[in-house]
Amino acid sequence: MQKKNNVTNPAAAHLVTDQKTLDELVERLSRESVLAFDLEADSLHHYTEKVCLIQVSSTSEDRLIDPLAPIDVKVLAPIFANPAIKKIFHGADYDMRSLYRDFGIEVVNLFDTMIASQFLGESEFGLAALLKKRFGVELDKRYQKADWSKRPFSQEMLDYAMKDTSLLIELYRQLEAELKQKGRLAWVEEESELVAGVRSPSREGELMCLRFKGASKMKPRELAVLEELLRFRDEKARLADVPPFRILSNDLLRELAEKQPRNNFELVGIHTMSSKLIERLGRGLLQAVANGLAVPQDKLPQVHSGRRPVLDRLQDERVKRLKVWREAKSAQLGLGIGLVANNTLLEALAEPGSQNITLLKRWQREAFGDELASLIS
């Protein structure tokens, strides 16, 4: 393997900001059999999040691509779609959503090193922990929450970004060899393939309060008030170009929805409402509360509790037996119980007369499908 000159000195990595350089890079990358990628975004700093940096490493070079420069990032699409090139990501779920959302890019032949480490039974599977354990490399956490939309980049930010992919191919090779030894490589490839197809769901026409954490415990009238408060916060965030949580916290919105203040005096009574916040947003908040209180009774939002359906006695007993089996299988395989089988799957398998063994993934059928089929028959 050709050794990269800049693995030990990420500061030497080149930042790609023009189309000619990008086109030349794409031509070189197209000849590779394995590439490592990572993305940096600005979701903590702007209302509409976007990809602000694309890191890519081959066995011979590390590069940083600036998608905010006047370049066409979509020239990378054929590389991502090429099944002959293995694409290495760590914790790829967010990256898959972002690449498709911003550029319409789909990824074929993905290998997720976070999933791989989980299937090897690693107790810590974050990238920083893995790089420290396997290579003695420390990642500087100062830039994890940085605003990557700002230009120019500091040299320290470039160094940080490059470390995310400079050792990812070597990490992949170590994990792949260990997975082959355990007979689990196909398991990780299947899970990675599923992650590659993940897309952000459309929220069009959906009430915002229905996806608010803790909504299932709130009363319908409180939900109506909460919906108006969320709309108010969202509009303020859009105008200020900041994430909604920077306008008002979820905890404060929940308290406002429950206490439903009608005037400034009642706003002052909410201990987390500062005088500055009341001066800046008080009128709008009171109007939002009033709008929620004015929603007719038959138009109040209804949210499902999210609780699992009550099981009949037979099914409940079968679920308990399956959970005992799962604990033992988890210990035997050295995998987290959630990887072996989640509760939704166990409840489906526990249905009397169930043929839901077909719900198992290929690797689950291979690893314990016959055992499960015998257990539930």
BAMARBA-478016 format. One record per residue (C-alpha): x, y, z. Coordinates in steps of 0.25 Angstrom, whole numbers, plus 5000, padded with zeros to 4 digits. Each point is the difference from the previous one (the first is absolute). Layout:
# residues N
XYZ/...
This chain:
# residues 377
500050005000/500550144996/500350085013/499350145000/501050115003/499050085008/499449895009/500950055011/499950154996/498550024996/500450154999/500649974986/498649964995/499450084989/498750075000/499349994987/499350134996/499950004985/499449924989/501349964993/500749955012/498749925004/499949944986/501449955001/499849955014/498749924995/500949944989/501049955010/499049955010/499249934989/501249904998/500049965015/499449885006/499750055014/499850155005/499750065013/499050115002/499450095011/499250135000/499950125008/498750085001/499550135007/498749945007/500450075013/500150144994/499050024989/498549984998/500249924987/501149905002/501049974988/501249924997/501250105002/501249904998/500249874994/501349925004/500549894992/501249915001/500649904991/501249915003/500950114994/499450135003/499150085009/499150114995/499050105005/498950054990/499350135003/498549994995/499750145003/501150044990/499550034985/500249854996/499049894996/500149895011/499149914992/501249964991/500349915012/498649924998/500649904990/501149965011/498949985011/499249924990/501149914995/499949865006/501449974998/500550115010/499849975014/499550125008/500450015014/499350095010/499850005015/498650015005/499550024986/498550025003/500150165001/501050004988/499149924991/498850095003/500850134998/500749964987/498649964994/499350135005/501150104995/500549934988/499149884996/501249915002/499749865003/501149905006/500249864995/501049905007/500050075013/500849955012/499750065013/501149985010/499150045012/499149884997/501249914998/500650045013/498649975007/500049864993/501449975006/499450035013/500850135003/499550075012/500450144995/499750014985/500150154998/501150044990/500950085011/500049875009/500349914988/501250084995/500550025014/499949855003/500649954987/501050114995/500250095012/499450124993/499350105008/498950084993/499950155004/498550015005/500150155000/499450014985/498949895001/499050125002/500750104992/499350084989/500649944988/499250104991/501050115004/501250034991/501250005000/500349885007/501050005011/501249904998/499649935013/498649984994/500649944987/500949915009/498849955008/499149984988/501149914993/500249915012/498649954998/500449934987/501549995000/500049875008/498649954996/500549904989/501049945009/498949995011/499149934989/501049904997/500249965014/498549995003/499849924987/501149905003/499449985014/498649994995/500449894990/500749925011/498750015008/499149974987/499350135002/500450084988/498749974992/499350055012/500650135000/499950024985/498549975001/499850105011/500950104993/499149984987/498850045008/500650125006/500450054986/498550004996/499650095012/499350134996/499450125008/498549985001/499150114994/499450095011/499150074991/498650025006/500449935013/499750085013/501350045007/499549965013/499849854996/501549985000/500350085012/500749925011/499049975011/498850044992/499349865003/499950055015/499450134997/498550034999/499350044987/499850155004/501550005004/500449954987/499250104992/500750115008/501349934998/499849994985/499850164999/501250025009/500849914991/499650074987/500350135007/501449965003/500249944987/499750134993/500950075009/501149904997/499850014985/500150155000/501350005009/500649884993/500349935012/499549865005/498750015007/500649955014/500850135000/498750085000/499349935011/500349865007/499149894999/499950005016/499550145000/499049974988/499449885008/499950095013/499350114992/499049904993/499749945014/499850135008/499450084988/500350145005/499050114996/500850125003/501450065003/499749985015/499849854998/501249994991/500950065011/499549895009/500749904991/501450005006/500849964988/499450134993/501050115001/499650144999/500850024987/499349884994/498650055004/500450144994/500449944987/499049884998/498950025011/499050064991/500149894989/500049895011/498750055006/499450014986/500449864997/499449955013/498750074997/500049944986/500149865007/499050035010/499050044989/500149874992/498649935000/499949885009/499749914988/501350054993/501049975011/501249924996/500049865004/501349925002/500249855001/500649975014/501149924993/499749895010/500149864995/498649934998/499649915012/500449864997/499049885004/500549915010/500649894990/500750104992/500650075013/500549875004/500649974987/500750145000/500649975014/500649874995/500550074988/500750115008/500649895009/500549944987/500550134995/500850035013/500749864998/500350024985/500550145003/501049955010/500449884991/500350094988/500650115007/499050104994/499050115006/498649945002/499550114991/500949954988/499549865003/498550034999/499250125004/498750005008/499150034988/500649874993/499849925012/498550045002/499849974985/500649865002/499249975012/498750024993/499249865001/500149934986/501150104996/500749984987/500850135003/501449935000/500050064986/500250135007/501449965004/501250064992/500949914992/501149995010/498949985011/499549884993/501449954998/500450025014/498849955007/498849994991/499849855002/500150015015/499050115000/499049934991/500149885010/499850085012/498750074995/499449884993/
